[in-house]
């Protein structure tokens, strides 16, 4: 059914390279001139290492030669630390001392490097330190020799996340799986490139239909359960290895879903390896694995730049009200006995039932907002804002009970955004995910845009979960608008003004729903009644349990002069 015509509207600064070229020139000249001794290069290395041992520079841990071609020397980027355990309130509190100074000094005191008066021509050439593996580091999995990598792209690993043995695989199997994944990714890229400028079809293509049928067929037996022999095998594996190995996952779900999970594992392992190479984490040891937050113990997803003395503990204890982080449960218990906070600082701008939203100014409550950003980075991959919080407003959603207002999620937005971004960063805490709170946060951000009489859009790039949430929200908004629309002609501009959704986001959502078609030089919207009926049936099933934002409960005026 045609509705009508739419009016669419390197860590180094060049020093390393110059030194390396100088060394090559000296080597070449020494070959042509026998009077120049070969110990010049060792003297240069001794000088550079002695300079780095004075606390100004920090040598990155040894890396495999397959990833690093030059010795990367850079300043220590350890996150700030204050005596109270808070994020720093000023630059004067930053600690820029080198944690690896003692290691650098031990290298500088190496007799082989300091002994420049002896003839070293009879000795074998020493390998440069960045080409040497640190054999003191090894995988913590029992029985593992640190060879191979879950991604199939690296020769060694030093963390459980990249251990093939922990995942009940061999190094060769990981390489085969990596080759298969790369082949599928190349095919997907070719298909995407061919369809980029193609006209959108009303119905799925034959390729998409075949793929959907294959997935449906593969998923038929995923809920059939395990046989008695399989259960015994799994229990035996669990008793033999305990927590040192991943549980057997075969036959628990379909092969298709298991392969999706394996791909996600490989991708996460590759991200950790990238962070390790960049020096943001040290062989996986300085990454917080779990946090104790209120009555929940949460596994973290990504690295967050907490101070090193906290990050290396692997487990962090955080007050769920003031967000201060501590080293032990005893310290947390003592803190909770004294902490007077029961809700976020700032103004309560929304309340309906147990749900409240507080507006927190990053300039007035700097420490709280910095700690909130550090906490959010544990669950967000693309977040880069940690300490410069003053230009932002934070809208913190909480759920109240008799003990206080518990953090559900938050989003931040710039006080003055030239591109009309209504969200800079958004997060729902893991314990509240898949319960409708993320959609409430998104809906609240667009409600603020409506009050400001602006059209908003989230800042890019979105995280994987954020993109899924926004696409779901935009789809729901458009289908609700179509359901209530009774006219014959519709305009993208009118939809944007009524919903406060950016026209670009509306067009991309219509295209993903296959509701936008280019025909005879004009764009037409196809009113797909099947999608509208499906959305309406879901809305009816949710009933009173559907979590929504009530505009009448908002008590807020746009800030002026911030």
VMD Tcl script that draws the C-alpha trace (Angstrom):
set ca {
  {0.00 0.00 0.00}
  {1.54 3.34 -1.11}
  {1.10 6.12 1.42}
  {2.37 8.93 -0.78}
  {5.28 11.04 -1.89}
  {7.89 11.80 0.70}
  {9.94 15.01 0.69}
  {13.26 13.75 1.85}
  {15.48 16.16 3.17}
  {52.51 6.31 16.79}
  {53.52 6.64 20.16}
  {56.99 7.87 18.98}
  {57.83 11.33 17.70}
  {60.48 10.35 15.18}
  {63.30 9.87 17.70}
  {63.25 6.11 17.43}
  {63.36 6.12 13.64}
  {66.22 8.62 13.54}
  {68.18 6.61 16.10}
  {67.65 3.42 14.17}
  {68.78 5.05 10.93}
  {71.81 6.48 12.70}
  {72.69 3.03 13.99}
  {72.37 1.57 10.49}
  {74.66 4.30 9.13}
  {77.22 3.57 11.84}
  {77.05 -0.14 11.10}
  {77.58 0.44 7.39}
  {80.42 2.84 8.01}
  {82.07 0.42 10.43}
  {82.05 -2.25 7.75}
  {83.86 0.05 5.36}
  {86.20 1.50 7.96}
  {87.73 -1.10 10.24}
  {89.08 1.55 12.62}
  {85.63 2.37 14.02}
  {84.76 -0.04 16.85}
  {81.43 -1.93 16.82}
  {80.66 -1.08 20.42}
  {79.14 2.29 19.45}
  {75.66 0.78 19.16}
  {75.84 -0.77 22.63}
  {76.94 2.54 24.10}
  {73.94 4.27 22.49}
  {71.58 1.64 23.90}
  {73.15 2.01 27.34}
  {72.69 5.76 27.17}
  {69.06 5.52 26.15}
  {68.24 2.95 28.81}
  {69.96 4.96 31.52}
  {67.91 8.00 30.49}
  {64.70 6.03 30.70}
  {65.60 4.78 34.19}
  {65.39 8.29 35.65}
  {61.58 8.16 35.92}
  {60.86 10.23 32.79}
  {60.29 7.40 30.35}
  {58.76 3.98 30.69}
  {59.72 1.01 28.54}
  {56.73 -0.98 27.33}
  {56.79 -4.72 28.28}
  {58.37 -7.16 25.85}
  {56.20 -7.84 22.81}
  {56.43 -10.53 20.13}
  {58.28 -9.53 16.96}
  {55.20 -10.27 14.86}
  {53.45 -7.21 16.26}
  {56.15 -4.62 17.02}
  {58.97 -3.57 14.73}
  {60.45 -0.81 16.86}
  {61.10 -0.36 20.54}
  {58.23 1.84 21.71}
  {59.31 4.22 24.47}
  {56.62 6.51 25.84}
  {55.50 8.32 28.91}
  {53.58 6.43 31.53}
  {49.84 6.87 30.96}
  {48.72 5.42 34.27}
  {45.38 6.90 35.33}
  {45.32 9.43 38.12}
  {45.06 8.55 41.76}
  {44.00 10.48 44.82}
  {44.50 9.54 48.47}
  {40.73 9.25 48.98}
  {40.19 6.74 46.17}
  {38.25 9.26 44.10}
  {38.98 10.36 40.59}
  {41.33 13.39 40.73}
  {39.82 16.81 41.14}
  {42.76 18.73 39.67}
  {45.82 18.19 37.54}
  {48.04 18.73 40.55}
  {46.90 15.40 41.97}
  {48.13 13.41 38.99}
  {50.96 10.97 39.60}
  {53.21 10.72 36.56}
  {56.01 8.67 38.07}
  {57.22 5.65 36.13}
  {56.14 2.31 37.67}
  {58.75 0.48 35.65}
  {61.73 2.54 36.74}
  {63.26 -0.33 38.70}
  {63.00 -2.56 35.65}
  {64.64 0.06 33.48}
  {67.45 0.51 35.99}
  {68.15 -3.22 36.02}
  {68.51 -3.11 32.26}
  {70.78 -0.09 32.44}
  {73.00 -1.89 34.96}
  {73.50 -4.87 32.66}
  {77.30 -5.43 32.55}
  {77.10 -6.43 28.91}
  {75.70 -3.01 28.08}
  {77.98 -0.98 30.37}
  {81.18 -2.70 29.37}
  {82.13 -0.51 26.42}
  {85.92 -0.81 26.90}
  {86.19 -4.47 25.94}
  {86.27 -5.94 22.49}
  {82.86 -7.49 21.93}
  {83.42 -8.68 18.35}
  {83.89 -12.29 19.48}
  {80.48 -12.35 21.18}
  {77.32 -13.29 19.31}
  {75.12 -10.34 18.41}
  {72.57 -9.58 21.07}
  {68.94 -9.46 20.00}
  {67.23 -6.13 20.51}
  {65.01 -6.21 23.56}
  {61.75 -5.64 21.67}
  {62.42 -8.81 19.67}
  {62.66 -10.94 22.81}
  {59.76 -12.72 24.45}
  {59.37 -12.29 28.16}
  {59.39 -15.96 29.11}
  {58.61 -15.10 32.72}
  {55.08 -14.34 31.54}
  {52.96 -17.36 30.73}
  {49.34 -18.33 30.44}
  {47.73 -19.05 33.83}
  {45.81 -22.06 32.45}
  {47.31 -25.28 33.92}
  {49.17 -27.34 31.32}
  {49.29 -24.54 28.74}
  {52.60 -23.64 27.05}
  {51.34 -20.19 25.92}
  {51.58 -21.16 22.25}
  {48.81 -20.23 19.82}
  {45.97 -17.75 20.22}
  {42.19 -17.99 20.18}
  {42.02 -15.56 17.26}
  {44.38 -17.73 15.19}
  {46.40 -14.61 14.30}
  {49.13 -14.66 16.98}
  {51.83 -17.15 17.86}
  {51.65 -16.72 21.64}
  {49.23 -15.65 24.34}
  {49.61 -14.67 27.98}
  {45.98 -14.39 29.20}
  {43.06 -16.78 29.57}
  {41.03 -14.76 27.06}
  {43.38 -15.84 24.26}
  {44.14 -19.38 25.47}
  {43.03 -22.13 23.05}
  {43.42 -24.80 25.74}
  {41.05 -22.97 28.10}
  {38.44 -22.89 25.34}
  {38.94 -26.65 24.69}
  {40.59 -26.02 21.33}
  {44.04 -26.52 19.84}
  {46.17 -23.84 18.18}
  {45.64 -25.44 14.76}
  {41.87 -25.49 15.23}
  {41.94 -21.78 16.06}
  {43.86 -21.04 12.86}
  {41.36 -23.02 10.78}
  {38.44 -21.19 12.40}
  {40.18 -17.84 11.78}
  {40.59 -18.67 8.10}
  {36.91 -19.61 7.84}
  {35.81 -16.40 9.58}
  {37.96 -14.25 7.28}
  {36.48 -15.98 4.24}
  {32.93 -15.31 5.43}
  {33.78 -11.69 6.23}
  {35.17 -11.17 2.74}
  {32.02 -12.63 1.20}
  {29.88 -10.37 3.37}
  {31.89 -7.31 2.33}
  {31.52 -8.14 -1.36}
  {27.78 -8.61 -0.94}
  {27.46 -5.36 1.01}
  {29.43 -3.46 -1.63}
  {27.24 -4.81 -4.42}
  {24.05 -3.81 -2.57}
  {25.24 -0.40 -1.42}
  {23.75 1.58 -4.31}
  {21.06 -0.90 -5.24}
  {17.37 -0.07 -4.91}
  {15.73 -1.41 -1.80}
  {13.42 -4.36 -2.47}
  {9.93 -4.63 -1.07}
  {10.58 -8.21 -0.06}
  {13.78 -9.99 1.05}
  {16.07 -11.14 -1.74}
  {16.38 -14.81 -2.61}
  {19.79 -14.90 -0.93}
  {18.35 -13.48 2.29}
  {15.44 -15.92 2.17}
  {17.76 -18.91 1.74}
  {19.95 -17.73 4.58}
  {16.94 -17.30 6.87}
  {15.75 -20.81 6.03}
  {19.19 -22.24 6.77}
  {19.32 -20.50 10.15}
  {15.82 -21.73 11.01}
  {16.81 -25.27 10.08}
  {20.00 -25.13 12.16}
  {18.11 -23.82 15.18}
  {15.40 -26.49 15.20}
  {17.06 -28.80 17.71}
  {18.59 -26.23 20.06}
  {16.02 -26.86 22.82}
  {16.04 -30.65 22.60}
  {18.22 -31.04 25.71}
  {21.24 -33.25 26.41}
  {21.32 -37.03 26.40}
  {22.38 -38.95 29.49}
  {25.80 -39.74 27.98}
  {26.39 -36.08 27.12}
  {25.46 -34.96 30.64}
  {27.89 -37.51 32.12}
  {30.63 -36.31 29.76}
  {30.06 -32.69 30.70}
  {30.02 -33.47 34.44}
  {33.24 -35.45 34.12}
  {34.89 -32.56 32.28}
  {33.73 -30.12 34.96}
  {35.00 -32.31 37.79}
  {38.36 -32.85 36.09}
  {39.14 -29.24 35.23}
  {36.89 -27.12 37.45}
  {37.15 -23.41 36.62}
  {40.45 -23.81 34.77}
  {38.65 -24.76 31.56}
  {35.59 -23.48 29.78}
  {32.55 -25.81 30.10}
  {31.79 -27.95 27.07}
  {29.35 -26.02 24.91}
  {28.60 -28.48 22.13}
  {24.97 -29.65 21.84}
  {23.81 -27.07 24.40}
  {22.52 -24.86 21.60}
  {22.51 -24.88 17.81}
  {25.73 -24.88 15.80}
  {24.76 -21.49 14.39}
  {24.39 -19.85 17.82}
  {27.55 -21.54 19.08}
  {29.50 -20.17 16.13}
  {28.16 -16.67 16.84}
  {29.39 -17.03 20.42}
  {32.81 -18.21 19.23}
  {33.08 -15.21 16.91}
  {32.26 -12.87 19.79}
  {34.91 -14.56 21.95}
  {37.53 -14.20 19.21}
  {36.64 -10.56 18.68}
  {36.88 -9.78 22.39}
  {40.21 -11.59 22.59}
  {41.50 -9.60 19.61}
  {40.46 -6.33 21.30}
  {42.34 -7.32 24.46}
  {45.40 -8.22 22.40}
  {45.24 -4.83 20.69}
  {45.08 -3.07 24.07}
  {48.02 -5.16 25.30}
  {50.13 -4.21 22.28}
  {49.25 -0.52 22.73}
  {50.38 -0.78 26.35}
  {46.99 0.09 27.83}
  {47.00 -3.21 29.72}
  {50.02 -5.27 30.70}
  {49.61 -8.84 29.51}
  {46.06 -8.86 30.87}
  {47.26 -8.51 34.49}
  {46.17 -4.89 35.07}
  {42.57 -5.36 34.04}
  {39.71 -5.37 36.50}
  {37.87 -8.65 36.12}
  {34.94 -8.13 38.52}
  {33.39 -5.38 40.61}
  {31.21 -5.58 43.69}
  {28.45 -3.04 43.18}
  {25.68 -2.97 45.73}
  {24.22 -6.46 46.05}
  {25.59 -7.51 42.64}
  {28.92 -8.95 41.57}
  {29.48 -7.91 37.95}
  {31.95 -9.28 35.39}
  {33.55 -6.45 33.43}
  {33.72 -6.34 29.64}
  {36.43 -3.82 28.80}
  {39.47 -2.09 30.26}
  {38.93 1.08 32.27}
  {41.79 3.42 33.27}
  {41.43 3.13 37.03}
  {44.64 3.90 38.96}
  {47.17 1.10 38.56}
  {47.24 0.14 42.22}
  {43.48 -0.52 41.99}
  {43.43 -2.08 38.52}
  {46.08 -4.68 39.28}
  {43.91 -6.13 42.07}
  {41.56 -7.58 39.47}
  {38.54 -6.95 41.73}
  {37.13 -3.58 42.73}
  {34.61 -2.61 45.42}
  {32.42 0.37 44.51}
  {29.87 2.27 46.57}
  {26.65 2.20 44.55}
  {25.58 5.66 45.77}
  {28.68 7.91 45.67}
  {30.63 5.63 43.24}
  {33.91 5.77 45.20}
  {36.09 2.73 44.50}
  {37.93 0.75 47.16}
  {40.39 -2.13 47.44}
  {38.63 -4.52 49.82}
  {35.25 -5.45 51.18}
  {36.30 -4.36 54.67}
  {37.01 -0.84 53.44}
  {33.71 -0.83 51.55}
  {31.80 -1.97 54.65}
  {33.35 0.80 56.75}
  {32.63 3.32 54.02}
  {28.97 2.27 53.72}
  {28.55 2.76 57.47}
  {29.63 6.40 57.07}
  {28.36 7.26 53.57}
  {25.43 9.68 53.78}
  {24.56 9.51 50.06}
  {21.40 7.67 49.12}
  {20.89 9.14 45.66}
  {23.00 10.89 42.98}
  {23.84 14.58 43.50}
  {22.05 17.21 41.48}
  {18.37 17.94 40.81}
  {15.66 15.31 40.51}
  {13.95 16.27 37.24}
  {11.72 13.22 36.78}
  {9.86 10.83 39.07}
  {7.17 8.29 38.41}
  {6.72 5.42 40.80}
  {10.13 4.06 41.80}
  {11.91 5.50 38.75}
  {13.72 8.82 39.09}
  {16.12 10.77 36.89}
  {18.67 13.19 38.36}
  {20.39 15.95 36.38}
  {24.04 16.14 37.49}
  {26.27 18.99 36.31}
  {29.80 17.83 35.49}
  {31.17 21.18 36.64}
  {29.43 21.19 40.04}
  {29.87 17.48 40.83}
  {33.15 16.71 39.10}
  {34.32 13.77 41.23}
  {31.02 11.91 40.99}
  {30.87 12.34 37.21}
  {34.48 11.21 36.76}
  {33.83 8.09 38.83}
  {30.66 7.46 36.81}
  {32.67 7.63 33.57}
  {35.30 5.22 34.91}
  {32.54 2.80 35.91}
  {30.85 3.10 32.51}
  {34.10 2.37 30.64}
  {34.10 -1.14 32.17}
  {31.07 -1.89 29.96}
  {31.65 0.39 26.94}
  {34.26 -0.09 24.24}
  {34.19 3.27 22.45}
  {34.04 5.59 25.45}
  {36.94 8.08 25.63}
  {35.67 10.67 28.17}
  {37.01 10.12 31.69}
  {38.13 13.32 33.40}
  {37.04 16.28 31.25}
  {33.43 16.21 32.47}
  {32.77 19.92 33.01}
  {31.17 20.60 29.56}
  {28.60 17.82 30.09}
  {25.33 17.20 31.89}
  {24.67 13.70 33.21}
  {21.15 12.31 33.51}
  {21.25 9.43 35.98}
  {18.28 7.05 36.18}
  {17.67 5.26 39.49}
  {15.23 2.79 40.99}
  {14.24 3.49 44.59}
  {13.55 1.12 47.48}
  {13.80 1.40 51.26}
  {17.63 1.47 51.14}
  {18.06 4.26 48.58}
  {18.09 5.08 44.87}
  {20.02 2.39 42.98}
  {21.85 3.25 39.76}
  {20.04 1.82 36.70}
  {21.83 3.69 33.92}
  {22.67 7.14 32.64}
  {23.35 9.22 29.59}
  {25.44 12.34 29.15}
  {24.99 15.25 26.75}
  {26.96 18.35 25.92}
  {25.68 21.58 27.43}
  {26.16 23.30 24.08}
  {26.24 20.90 21.13}
  {26.68 22.55 17.74}
  {25.51 19.37 15.98}
  {22.43 18.99 18.22}
  {23.60 15.72 19.75}
  {21.18 14.84 22.54}
  {23.33 11.94 23.84}
  {27.12 11.73 24.09}
  {27.33 8.48 26.03}
  {24.62 6.11 27.25}
  {24.79 3.03 29.47}
  {22.42 0.64 31.18}
  {24.01 -1.29 34.03}
  {24.33 -5.02 33.19}
  {21.98 -6.12 36.00}
  {19.19 -3.98 34.47}
  {19.69 -4.88 30.81}
  {16.92 -6.46 28.70}
  {14.26 -5.02 30.98}
  {13.29 -1.92 28.97}
  {15.42 0.60 30.86}
  {17.68 1.35 27.90}
  {14.67 2.34 25.79}
  {13.46 4.53 28.65}
  {16.79 6.37 28.72}
  {16.64 6.93 24.96}
  {13.02 8.08 25.16}
  {13.93 10.48 27.98}
  {16.74 12.01 25.88}
  {14.29 12.67 23.04}
  {11.75 14.07 25.51}
  {14.35 16.67 26.55}
  {14.92 17.50 22.87}
  {11.17 18.05 22.41}
  {11.09 20.42 25.38}
  {14.07 22.28 23.89}
  {12.22 22.31 20.53}
  {15.17 20.70 18.81}
  {15.80 17.64 16.67}
  {18.31 15.32 18.33}
  {20.57 12.41 17.47}
  {23.10 10.35 19.42}
  {26.79 11.06 19.04}
  {28.71 8.56 16.92}
  {30.19 5.99 17.05}
  {27.61 3.96 18.96}
  {28.58 0.82 20.81}
  {27.19 -2.50 19.59}
  {24.50 -2.66 22.27}
  {23.77 1.05 21.87}
  {23.21 0.66 18.13}
  {20.82 -2.24 18.70}
  {18.87 -0.22 21.29}
  {18.59 2.87 19.09}
  {17.51 0.91 16.02}
  {14.83 -0.78 18.10}
  {13.66 2.57 19.48}
  {13.54 4.27 16.05}
  {11.61 1.31 14.64}
  {9.04 1.52 17.44}
  {8.64 5.30 17.04}
  {8.06 5.04 13.27}
  {5.63 2.13 13.50}
  {3.63 3.96 16.20}
  {3.54 7.04 14.00}
  {2.37 4.98 11.01}
  {-0.26 3.26 13.13}
  {-1.76 6.61 14.20}
  {-1.32 8.32 10.81}
  {-4.55 8.70 8.85}
  {-3.55 11.00 5.98}
  {-2.49 10.21 2.42}
  {0.73 12.21 2.16}
  {3.52 12.02 4.66}
  {6.71 14.04 5.09}
  {9.97 13.07 6.70}
  {10.21 16.60 8.07}
  {6.83 16.28 9.80}
  {7.84 12.96 11.39}
  {11.09 14.53 12.57}
  {9.37 17.55 14.12}
  {6.82 15.43 15.97}
  {9.24 12.76 17.26}
  {12.43 14.91 17.56}
  {14.30 12.18 15.65}
  {16.89 13.31 13.10}
  {15.71 12.88 9.46}
  {18.86 10.88 8.65}
  {17.95 8.36 11.37}
  {14.37 8.20 10.09}
  {15.47 7.46 6.53}
  {17.98 4.79 7.62}
  {15.28 3.11 9.75}
  {12.76 3.16 6.90}
  {15.37 1.60 4.63}
  {16.18 -1.13 7.16}
  {12.44 -1.89 7.42}
  {12.20 -1.91 3.60}
  {9.52 0.77 3.77}
  {11.27 3.32 1.53}
  {11.35 2.91 -2.25}
  {12.64 5.09 -5.06}
  {10.16 4.99 -7.94}
  {10.00 7.21 -11.05}
  {12.25 9.85 -9.57}
  {10.37 10.07 -6.27}
  {10.72 8.50 -2.84}
  {7.69 6.56 -1.65}
  {6.91 5.17 1.78}
  {5.40 1.71 1.81}
  {2.97 1.23 4.66}
  {3.75 -2.36 5.61}
  {0.72 -3.45 7.55}
  {2.38 -6.73 8.59}
  {5.08 -4.87 10.56}
  {2.53 -2.53 12.12}
  {0.32 -5.45 13.22}
  {3.32 -7.28 14.65}
  {4.33 -4.20 16.66}
  {0.78 -3.68 17.92}
  {0.49 -7.29 19.09}
  {3.73 -6.96 21.06}
  {2.50 -3.74 22.64}
  {-0.70 -5.46 23.70}
  {1.17 -8.40 25.26}
  {3.38 -6.07 27.30}
  {0.35 -4.34 28.78}
  {0.98 -2.56 32.06}
  {4.49 -4.05 32.36}
  {5.72 -1.90 29.48}
  {8.25 0.62 30.84}
  {7.67 4.05 29.32}
  {8.44 7.69 30.10}
  {5.50 9.87 31.14}
  {6.05 13.44 29.83}
  {3.73 14.84 32.52}
  {6.16 13.65 35.23}
  {9.02 15.76 33.87}
  {9.85 18.86 35.91}
  {12.61 20.46 33.86}
  {13.44 23.59 31.96}
  {16.35 23.82 29.51}
  {19.48 25.20 31.23}
  {20.54 28.68 30.15}
  {24.02 30.10 29.94}
  {25.79 26.83 30.82}
}
mol new
graphics top color blue
foreach p $ca { graphics top sphere $p radius 0.5 }
foreach p [lrange $ca 0 end-1] q [lrange $ca 1 end] { graphics top cylinder $p $q radius 0.2 }
display resetview
